[in-house]
Amino acid sequence: MPKIYQYKLVLLGESAVGKSSLVLRFVKNSFSDHQESTIGVDKDTLKFEIWDTAGQERYNSLAPMYYRGAHAAVVDSFERAKKWVTELLRNASPNIVIALVGNKLDLATHRQVTLEEGQAYADEANLLFTEASARSGDGVSEAFIKIAKKLPKTEQQMASPRLAPDARRVDLNRSGAESYPTTNRCC
């Protein structure tokens, strides 16, 4: 029988790098609404509880409380990535899965970090790495799918069966080019 697993995922990055847009593209395939995100992996369901942190300097003192209990993290963009990764390793679970995502891939002419530089840092720090564009959707699902595949499925992560029957699902066994239905929910 398929199981449902729930994971806390924190989203980190500087202000205006596109953190919220990245999540909205993933969960709703848009830029404006919010909906739970659920991924199917090998007949099981993984539900992400996504914590979108504020990137402004004035909120830095609050950030460590967001990291506590996190199973996964997306570090959005390269600027100050080492700072975020260091804080995660100090404050989050020792087995946290961290993905470095170079966002705004659609703005290639404004690129400040090469693909090779991003991959080299990710390899050095033992991070997953991908580039994405929240605007076009390129690479967004792939980032979350990479994380989902690395997360351990344990009894401790089992979620209540009521949690995901009508949430948006991404089936890892289907090709990434297919679209997934969404529903609007309130309250």
Beta strands, then each sheet from edge to edge (+ up, - down):
strand 1: 4-12
strand 2: 37-41
strand 3: 44-52
strand 4: 72-76
strand 5: 97-102
strand 6: 128-131
strand 7: 168-171
sheet 1: 6+ 5+ 4+ 1+ 3+ 2- 7-
end
